Amino acid sequence: MDLVKPIPRPSPTTRPFWDGLNERKVQIQRCDGCDSWVFYPRTRCPSCLSDLLIWREVSGQGVLYTYTLARQPTAPHFADETPQQLAVVELDEGVRMTSTLVNVEPSDIVIGMRLQPYFDQVTDAVTLLRYQPG
């Protein structure tokens, strides 16, 4: 039995992030009240509670903060991706994103390695942000 993988469903708050990925851009919010970078998308700044959050394009580059190799599928839908290379990436702006690593052998993964975005077009409407060495 083939399982269909779950895909994100953008909300009004997250739509700019997903629209940017479809255009091969990484966009995160910046607070005009206190100049903090904000991720995950939200309606108020977690630092100052301002609602002056503006979407800004960033390079998406960063470093590997931590990772794990999931040798058992995290859900049946992901059995074809084992071992899953689950990662937390710290962008150059300081925010951290959970993602997956691609185009790298598990034995070559090193905490602190430089990473760059890999835009994975999974449907006509949805692009996932994964990361690869760079």
C-alpha positions as CSV (number, residue, x, y, z in Angstrom):
1,M,0.0,0.0,0.0
2,D,1.4,3.4,-1.1
3,L,1.0,6.1,1.5
4,V,0.7,9.7,0.5
5,K,3.2,11.9,2.4
6,P,1.7,14.7,4.4
7,I,2.4,18.2,3.0
8,P,2.2,21.6,4.7
9,R,-1.1,23.5,4.6
10,P,-0.2,27.2,4.7
11,S,-2.2,29.4,7.0
12,P,-2.6,33.2,6.6
13,T,0.3,33.6,9.0
14,T,2.7,31.1,7.2
15,R,1.6,31.8,3.6
16,P,4.5,34.2,2.8
17,F,7.0,31.6,4.0
18,W,5.6,28.9,1.7
19,D,5.0,31.3,-1.2
20,G,8.7,32.4,-1.0
21,L,9.9,28.8,-1.1
22,N,7.8,28.2,-4.3
23,E,9.8,31.1,-5.8
24,R,13.1,29.6,-4.5
25,K,13.5,32.3,-1.8
26,V,13.9,31.9,1.9
27,Q,11.8,34.5,3.8
28,I,11.6,35.0,7.5
29,Q,10.1,37.7,9.6
30,R,11.9,40.7,11.2
31,C,10.4,42.8,13.9
32,D,10.3,46.5,13.1
33,G,9.8,47.2,16.8
34,C,13.0,45.6,18.1
35,D,14.9,44.4,15.0
36,S,14.7,40.7,16.1
37,W,14.6,38.0,13.5
38,V,11.6,35.7,14.1
39,F,11.1,32.1,13.1
40,Y,8.6,30.2,13.1
41,P,6.1,32.5,11.5
42,R,3.7,34.2,14.0
43,T,1.6,37.3,14.5
44,R,3.6,38.8,17.3
45,C,7.3,39.2,18.1
46,P,8.4,36.9,20.9
47,S,10.9,39.4,22.1
48,C,8.8,42.6,22.4
49,L,5.2,41.4,21.5
50,S,5.0,43.9,18.7
51,D,2.8,43.1,15.7
52,L,5.2,44.9,13.4
53,L,6.6,41.7,11.7
54,I,7.8,42.2,8.2
55,W,8.8,39.4,5.8
56,R,12.4,39.7,4.6
57,E,14.3,37.6,2.1
58,V,17.5,36.0,3.5
59,S,20.1,33.8,1.9
60,G,18.9,30.8,3.9
61,Q,22.5,29.8,4.6
62,G,23.6,28.7,8.0
63,V,25.3,26.0,10.0
64,L,24.2,22.6,11.3
65,Y,23.2,23.2,15.0
66,T,22.3,19.5,15.7
67,Y,21.0,16.4,13.9
68,T,19.9,12.9,14.3
69,L,19.8,9.9,12.0
70,A,16.4,8.3,12.3
71,R,17.0,4.7,11.2
72,Q,13.4,3.8,11.9
73,P,10.8,5.8,9.9
74,T,9.4,8.6,11.9
75,A,6.0,7.7,10.3
76,P,5.1,5.0,7.8
77,H,4.9,7.7,5.1
78,F,8.7,8.2,5.4
79,A,9.8,4.6,5.1
80,D,11.4,5.4,1.7
81,E,13.6,8.1,3.3
82,T,15.5,6.0,5.9
83,P,17.8,6.9,7.4
84,Q,16.1,10.3,7.7
85,Q,18.7,13.0,8.3
86,L,16.8,15.2,10.7
87,A,18.5,18.5,11.4
88,V,18.2,21.8,13.2
89,V,19.8,24.5,11.1
90,E,20.9,27.8,12.6
91,L,20.5,30.5,9.9
92,D,23.1,33.3,9.7
93,E,20.4,35.5,11.2
94,G,20.4,33.4,14.3
95,V,17.0,31.7,14.1
96,R,16.8,27.9,14.1
97,M,14.8,25.8,11.7
98,T,14.0,22.1,11.8
99,S,14.6,20.4,8.4
100,T,16.2,17.5,6.7
101,L,19.6,17.1,5.1
102,V,20.0,16.0,1.5
103,N,23.0,15.3,-0.8
104,V,25.3,14.3,2.0
105,E,26.4,10.9,3.3
106,P,25.6,10.3,7.0
107,S,29.3,9.7,7.7
108,D,30.1,13.2,6.3
109,I,27.7,15.1,8.6
110,V,29.5,17.3,11.1
111,I,28.0,19.8,13.7
112,G,28.9,23.3,12.6
113,M,29.1,22.4,8.9
114,R,28.0,25.2,6.5
115,L,24.7,24.5,4.8
116,Q,22.7,26.0,2.0
117,P,19.1,25.7,1.0
118,Y,17.8,22.9,-1.2
119,F,14.3,23.6,-2.6
120,D,12.4,20.4,-2.9
121,Q,9.3,20.9,-5.2
122,V,7.0,18.2,-3.9
123,T,3.8,19.3,-5.6
124,D,3.0,22.2,-8.0
125,A,1.9,24.3,-5.0
126,V,4.4,23.1,-2.3
127,T,8.1,23.4,-2.0
128,L,9.9,22.1,1.1
129,L,13.1,23.7,2.5
130,R,15.7,21.1,3.0
131,Y,19.5,21.7,3.4
132,Q,22.7,20.5,1.8
133,P,26.4,21.1,2.4
134,G,27.6,24.4,1.0
